[in-house]
Amino acid sequence: MSHFWTLMNDEFGADYAATLARDHVLGALDGRTVLEALEQGEPPREVWEALCDDMDVPSARRLGHHTRVARGAQGGQLGGKR
């Protein structure tokens, strides 16, 4: 859930993200707002994708502005001494 809010704030700014979450009704979420969908158990990933589709967020920005590969993942940095 914290990653969801990081994505929201990165893409829309904290104030507008809060307004969108509270007020913007999404047809893809059966006419619910972001907050209603999350409170009713919709997975944050699905809510995020529905909002991105509705707000025309380019696919290149849907993973966030500051994406990085997790430590130990392919392409990531390994921790520890060499």
Backbone torsions as a table, in degrees:
resi	resn	phi	psi	omega
1	MET	NA	-37.3	-179.9
2	SER	-64.2	-34.9	177.5
3	HIS	-65.2	-38.8	177.1
4	PHE	-56.2	-48.1	-177.8
5	TRP	-70.8	-30.3	173.9
6	THR	-63.4	-45.0	177.8
7	LEU	-61.8	-44.5	179.2
8	MET	-58.6	-49.7	-177.3
9	ASN	-67.0	-39.0	178.4
10	ASP	-63.6	-43.0	-175.0
11	GLU	-78.8	-41.1	-170.7
12	PHE	-113.9	-9.0	-173.1
13	GLY	83.9	147.8	-172.4
14	ALA	-58.8	-45.5	-177.1
15	ASP	-67.2	-47.6	-178.6
16	TYR	-69.1	-35.3	177.6
17	ALA	-60.0	-43.1	178.9
18	ALA	-64.1	-40.8	178.6
19	THR	-65.6	-45.6	177.9
20	LEU	-58.9	-46.3	-177.6
21	ALA	-61.3	-36.9	-176.2
22	ARG	-82.9	-37.9	-167.0
23	ASP	-113.4	-24.9	-173.1
24	HIS	-80.5	118.0	-179.5
25	VAL	-90.1	132.4	-177.1
26	LEU	-113.8	121.4	177.2
27	GLY	-59.8	-37.0	-179.7
28	ALA	-65.7	-17.2	177.8
29	LEU	-108.4	32.8	177.6
30	ASP	58.5	39.3	176.6
31	GLY	73.6	21.8	177.9
32	ARG	-101.5	159.3	171.9
33	THR	-82.1	171.2	176.5
34	VAL	-57.9	-48.8	-178.3
35	LEU	-62.7	-42.4	178.9
36	GLU	-61.9	-44.8	-179.4
37	ALA	-62.2	-44.3	179.4
38	LEU	-64.9	-43.5	-180.0
39	GLU	-64.0	-27.5	-179.5
40	GLN	-92.9	11.1	170.7
41	GLY	93.0	8.3	175.7
42	GLU	-65.3	139.8	177.7
43	PRO	-62.6	134.4	-179.6
44	PRO	-53.3	-36.4	179.6
45	ARG	-60.8	-43.4	-179.3
46	GLU	-68.4	-37.5	177.9
47	VAL	-65.5	-44.9	179.6
48	TRP	-60.3	-46.1	-179.6
49	GLU	-63.3	-40.8	178.9
50	ALA	-63.5	-42.6	178.7
51	LEU	-65.9	-43.0	178.9
52	CYS	-61.0	-42.7	177.8
53	ASP	-60.7	-46.1	-176.7
54	ASP	-67.6	-33.7	-177.3
55	MET	-96.7	6.6	178.9
56	ASP	56.5	42.3	175.1
57	VAL	-75.2	123.6	-179.8
58	PRO	-60.1	146.1	-178.3
59	SER	-57.9	-30.0	-179.8
60	ALA	-65.9	-19.7	-179.3
61	ARG	-106.4	1.5	-175.7
62	ARG	-74.2	-15.2	176.6
63	LEU	-96.8	1.9	178.3
64	GLY	106.2	163.7	-178.6
65	HIS	-79.5	-28.1	-174.0
66	HIS	-120.0	55.1	-179.5
67	THR	-73.2	146.0	175.8
68	ARG	-147.3	154.3	-179.8
69	VAL	-81.1	135.4	-179.6
70	ALA	-64.2	146.2	177.9
71	ARG	-57.4	131.6	178.7
72	GLY	89.9	-14.6	178.1
73	ALA	-78.9	160.7	178.4
74	GLN	-56.6	123.5	-179.2
75	GLY	92.1	-10.5	179.8
76	GLY	-87.8	173.0	177.5
77	GLN	-90.4	138.9	176.6
78	LEU	-88.3	138.3	177.7
79	GLY	-80.1	172.0	176.9
80	GLY	91.9	-179.9	-178.8
81	LYS	-87.3	155.4	176.6
82	ARG	-101.0	NA	NA
